[in-house]
């Protein structure tokens, strides 16, 4: 019978930034979806760069070839799988804490507001980080994704109520739009968690007009 062991090992991760790195009023941590890379994802968030914000896009730790195995043209990344799930969650939470510390260490003056935006698979990552984060998170934007099963609106209500929470999804998004978005909103209301819902014509994507609407609030 095989015996399973675990150990922690040092590895190199990467993240990308866009905007004001010296004295931003807000720092947005943008967590990409399954099969995406951080730099490409960051391009979709360019409207956030208005001279007052810093957008930080950490890249998930597990990269893989997205296309057919014989092509090896497109590379993507994943935050986790169900395999060794709990350790993968702890790994990326430590990683995101390290990114935050590195970014805030370069900021002069008062610490800015902290906003987390998770897209698709990144919504689960953002939720877990927001609930378990030692630093104060001011806003949480869940875009094209829902709360993961281990973040419960009732049990985690005190932390979730402290957030400016927004749910965003395209009307034709099979993953998080329509009835799924309405069901998630109802569960939050039942737990007494203030939030707002932003929907837009479209699917599983970042919509520029919807992004501007989220920013304007």
PyMOL commands that set and color helices and strands:
alter all, ss='L'
color gray80, all
select helices_A, chain A and resi 38-43+46-48+85-105+121-132+157-161+179-190+208-216
alter helices_A, ss='H'
color red, helices_A
select strands_A, chain A and resi 15-19+26-31+53-58+62-65+75-78+113-119+139-143+164-170+196-200
alter strands_A, ss='S'
color yellow, strands_A
deselect
rebuild
show_as cartoon
